[in-house]
Amino acid sequence: MSIVLGVDLGASKVRVALSDLNGKILLKKSERTTGTTGIDIVNQIVEMSRNTLSSLGLTDESLKAVGVGSIGPLDLKKGLIVNPPNLRVGVIPIVEGIEKHFNVPVRLLNDCVAAVLGEKRFGAGRNLENIVYVTISTGIGGGAIVDGHLLLGKDGNAHEVGHIVVDKDGLIECGCGKRGHWEAYCSGSGMVKYAGLLLKEWGVDPNKSSLKKYFQEDFSKATSKILFDAAKEGDALALRIIEKTGLLNAIGFANIINAYDPELITVGGSVALFNSELILDPVKKNVSKYAMNRLPEITITPLGEDVVLYGALAAALEQVV
């Protein structure tokens, strides 16, 4: 039996999946990301992969290719993950390390770039030539296929949509060290910082909101989940914050539409997947104010939290089929 392996490497979890050459997933496994060095991470992936093979009664010889969707930054030419800030294990020699163990071709992609590839092969983007995937989670990222071509860029960073500038005044510093970026205001962690700014600007009475304890203490102790939960319960202040965040999301999506001219934008990431209406409704309401190009369909990815895993499998299958 011939199979391929997909790997979704995140800061908190490693997920692997085996599929046949038609892309049918046979088995998935997930573990907390462990290890203190890049080699430790490679060894964890290899061990998980072999355990998954063994669970199906298969050996290394059955494996024909590996695809990896990973957090960055990446050096695609050298096959490296370079000092990922959320993992802090130094350089991860991911391609060489996996190739050495399995002696099969390994393709490395940014996780969101892998996701848009998965969307085209397995998801809502089948039969489309112009697709963008956006994740709204701890950060904001994206991947784009234009005229059937997966965009990578000179350094593999053509997808960094989260660092589009949405605030010329740069009131909030992004995790990358620059100011005014979309991610700094609208990611899961960024929107809490933005909410803190809005509260100071508005000067509202905290006693009229379920968020009052976060006014009385340090608003940085709040989370995006707290904001969304309050909004879902009808809290007027939380809804106002979500609306302002949604306006900036609309600007971010409009920039994507103007740059890539997609037929479809699918959206994933934990913030979007668990709060789909509160995320997408303000975008759909406001995006036409900023987008010049004809609007695409904008929808939550049907592949859910597995979208990167499907993308990694698609990257592996492209090397075999």
C-alpha positions in Angstrom: 0.0 0.0 0.0 1.4 3.4 -1.0 0.6 6.4 1.4 1.7 9.9 2.1 2.3 11.8 5.3 1.0 15.3 6.3 2.5 17.2 9.2 0.9 20.3 10.9 3.6 21.8 13.1 2.4 24.4 15.5 3.8 26.1 18.6 1.5 24.1 20.9 0.6 21.0 18.9 2.1 18.6 16.3 -0.4 16.8 14.2 0.3 14.1 11.6 -2.0 12.3 9.2 -1.6 9.4 6.7 -3.6 9.3 3.5 -3.8 7.1 0.5 -2.8 8.5 -2.9 -6.4 9.7 -3.4 -6.1 11.9 -0.4 -8.4 9.8 1.9 -7.2 10.2 5.4 -6.5 6.9 7.0 -5.4 8.0 10.5 -4.6 11.2 12.4 -2.6 11.7 15.6 -1.9 14.8 17.7 0.5 15.6 20.5 1.6 18.6 22.4 4.8 20.1 20.9 7.7 19.1 23.1 11.5 19.4 22.9 14.0 22.1 23.5 16.0 21.9 20.3 15.2 21.7 16.6 16.4 18.1 16.5 14.0 17.2 19.3 11.1 18.5 17.2 12.3 16.5 14.2 12.6 13.4 16.3 9.1 13.9 17.7 7.6 14.1 14.2 9.5 11.0 13.1 8.4 9.1 16.2 4.8 10.1 15.8 4.9 9.2 12.1 6.3 5.8 12.7 3.8 5.1 15.5 1.0 6.1 13.1 2.4 3.8 10.4 2.6 1.0 12.9 -1.0 1.6 14.0 -2.0 0.8 10.4 0.3 -2.2 10.2 2.6 -0.4 7.8 6.3 0.1 7.5 8.5 3.0 6.3 8.6 1.4 2.8 4.9 2.3 2.3 5.6 6.0 2.7 6.1 7.9 -0.6 6.3 11.6 0.3 5.9 14.0 3.2 4.3 17.4 3.3 4.8 19.8 6.2 2.7 22.9 7.0 4.6 24.9 9.7 4.8 28.0 11.7 7.5 30.3 10.5 9.7 32.0 9.7 10.9 29.6 7.1 13.9 29.3 4.8 12.3 27.3 2.0 15.5 27.0 -0.1 17.4 25.3 2.8 14.3 23.5 4.2 14.6 25.1 7.6 12.3 26.6 10.2 14.3 29.5 11.5 14.0 30.5 15.1 10.2 30.4 15.5 9.3 33.0 18.1 6.5 31.0 19.6 8.5 27.8 19.9 12.0 29.0 20.9 13.9 25.9 19.9 16.3 27.6 17.5 16.6 26.4 13.9 14.7 23.2 13.0 16.3 21.3 10.1 12.9 19.9 9.2 13.4 18.8 5.6 16.8 17.2 6.0 15.8 15.6 9.3 12.7 13.9 7.9 14.3 12.9 4.6 17.2 11.3 6.5 14.8 9.1 8.4 12.4 8.1 5.6 14.4 8.6 2.4 11.4 10.2 0.6 10.8 13.7 -0.8 9.7 16.3 1.8 8.0 19.6 1.0 7.9 22.4 3.5 5.4 25.2 3.4 4.2 27.9 5.7 1.0 26.7 7.5 -1.3 29.2 5.8 0.2 28.5 2.4 -0.3 24.8 3.0 -3.9 25.6 4.0 -4.8 27.3 0.7 -3.3 24.3 -1.1 -5.5 22.1 1.0 -8.5 24.3 0.3 -8.0 23.9 -3.5 -7.5 20.2 -3.5 -10.0 19.1 -0.8 -12.1 22.1 0.3 -14.2 24.9 -1.0 -11.6 25.9 -3.6 -11.9 22.9 -5.9 -12.2 23.9 -9.6 -11.2 27.5 -8.7 -8.0 29.2 -9.9 -7.9 32.2 -7.6 -8.3 31.5 -3.9 -7.0 33.1 -0.6 -7.1 31.5 2.8 -7.0 33.7 5.9 -6.4 32.5 9.5 -7.5 34.6 12.4 -6.1 33.1 15.5 -3.2 33.9 17.8 -1.9 35.7 14.8 -3.3 36.6 11.3 -1.9 34.9 8.2 -2.8 33.9 4.7 -2.0 31.9 1.6 -2.9 32.7 -2.0 -3.3 30.9 -5.3 -3.5 33.3 -8.2 -4.2 32.0 -11.8 -3.6 28.5 -10.4 -0.2 29.3 -9.1 0.7 29.0 -5.4 2.4 32.3 -4.4 5.6 32.0 -2.4 7.7 35.1 -3.0 11.5 35.6 -3.1 11.9 34.4 0.5 8.7 32.4 0.8 6.9 35.3 2.5 4.3 36.4 -0.1 1.6 35.4 2.3 2.2 37.7 5.2 -1.2 39.4 5.1 -1.3 39.9 8.8 1.3 42.6 8.5 -0.8 44.7 6.2 -1.0 48.2 7.8 -4.5 49.1 9.0 -3.6 52.0 11.2 -1.3 54.6 9.8 -0.7 56.1 13.3 0.7 52.8 14.5 -0.8 53.0 18.0 -0.1 49.3 18.7 3.1 47.5 18.1 2.9 44.1 16.4 4.7 41.0 17.6 7.1 41.4 14.7 8.2 44.8 16.1 6.5 47.0 13.5 3.5 49.2 14.1 0.0 49.4 12.9 -0.3 45.9 11.5 -3.6 44.1 11.1 -2.5 41.3 13.3 -1.6 43.7 16.1 -5.3 44.9 16.3 -7.4 41.9 15.2 -5.7 38.7 16.2 -6.8 36.8 19.3 -4.2 38.6 21.4 -4.2 41.8 19.5 -7.9 42.6 19.8 -7.6 42.7 23.6 -4.9 45.4 23.2 -7.1 47.3 20.8 -10.0 47.0 23.2 -7.9 48.6 25.9 -7.2 51.5 23.6 -10.8 51.9 22.7 -11.9 51.9 26.3 -9.5 54.7 27.1 -10.7 56.7 24.1 -14.4 56.2 24.8 -14.3 56.8 28.6 -17.3 54.5 29.2 -18.9 53.6 32.5 -17.6 50.1 33.5 -20.5 49.4 35.7 -22.8 49.1 32.7 -20.9 46.1 31.2 -20.3 42.5 32.1 -16.6 43.4 31.4 -16.5 45.8 34.4 -14.0 43.8 36.4 -11.5 44.1 33.6 -11.9 47.9 33.7 -11.3 47.9 37.4 -8.2 45.8 37.0 -5.9 45.5 34.0 -7.7 45.0 30.8 -4.8 43.0 29.4 -6.0 40.2 31.7 -9.0 39.8 29.4 -9.0 37.4 26.5 -10.6 37.4 23.1 -12.9 34.6 24.3 -14.1 36.8 27.1 -14.9 39.5 24.6 -16.7 37.2 22.2 -18.6 35.4 25.0 -19.9 38.8 26.3 -20.9 39.9 22.8 -22.8 36.7 22.3 -24.7 37.4 25.5 -25.7 40.8 24.1 -23.3 43.0 26.1 -23.4 46.4 24.4 -19.8 47.3 25.1 -18.4 44.0 23.9 -20.5 44.3 20.7 -19.2 47.8 20.2 -15.6 46.5 20.5 -16.3 43.6 18.2 -17.8 46.1 15.6 -14.7 48.3 15.7 -12.4 45.2 15.3 -14.6 44.0 12.5 -14.2 47.3 10.6 -10.4 46.8 10.7 -10.9 43.2 9.6 -12.9 44.5 6.6 -10.0 46.8 5.7 -7.6 43.8 5.9 -9.9 41.7 3.7 -10.3 44.6 1.2 -6.5 44.8 0.9 -6.4 41.1 0.1 -9.2 41.5 -2.5 -7.4 44.4 -4.1 -4.0 42.7 -4.2 -5.0 39.1 -5.2 -8.4 39.5 -6.9 -9.7 36.1 -5.6 -12.8 34.3 -6.5 -13.0 32.9 -3.0 -11.6 33.7 0.5 -11.9 31.0 3.1 -11.3 31.8 6.7 -10.1 29.6 9.5 -8.1 29.8 12.8 -9.6 29.4 16.3 -10.9 33.0 16.6 -12.9 32.7 13.3 -14.0 29.1 13.6 -15.5 29.6 17.1 -17.0 33.1 16.4 -17.8 32.9 12.7 -20.8 35.3 12.6 -19.2 37.9 14.8 -16.1 37.8 12.6 -17.6 37.5 9.1 -20.7 39.7 9.4 -18.8 43.0 10.0 -16.4 42.1 7.2 -19.2 41.4 4.7 -21.0 44.6 5.8 -18.0 46.9 5.4 -15.6 45.4 2.9 -17.2 47.0 -0.1 -16.3 50.4 1.3 -12.6 49.7 0.8 -12.4 47.1 -2.0 -12.0 48.2 -5.5 -12.1 44.8 -7.2 -15.3 42.8 -7.5 -16.1 41.1 -4.2 -15.4 37.3 -3.9 -17.3 34.8 -1.8 -16.0 35.0 1.8 -16.8 31.9 4.0 -15.5 29.8 6.8 -13.3 26.9 5.6 -15.2 23.6 5.4 -12.0 21.9 6.4 -12.2 23.4 9.9 -9.2 22.9 12.2 -7.8 20.2 9.8 -7.2 22.7 6.9 -3.4 22.9 7.4 -3.2 19.1 7.7 -5.1 18.7 4.4 -2.7 21.2 2.9 0.3 19.2 4.1 -1.2 16.1 2.5 -1.8 18.0 -0.7 1.8 19.1 -0.7 2.9 15.5 -0.3 0.6 14.2 -3.0 1.9 16.8 -5.5 5.3 15.1 -5.2 3.8 11.6 -6.0 0.8 11.9 -8.3 
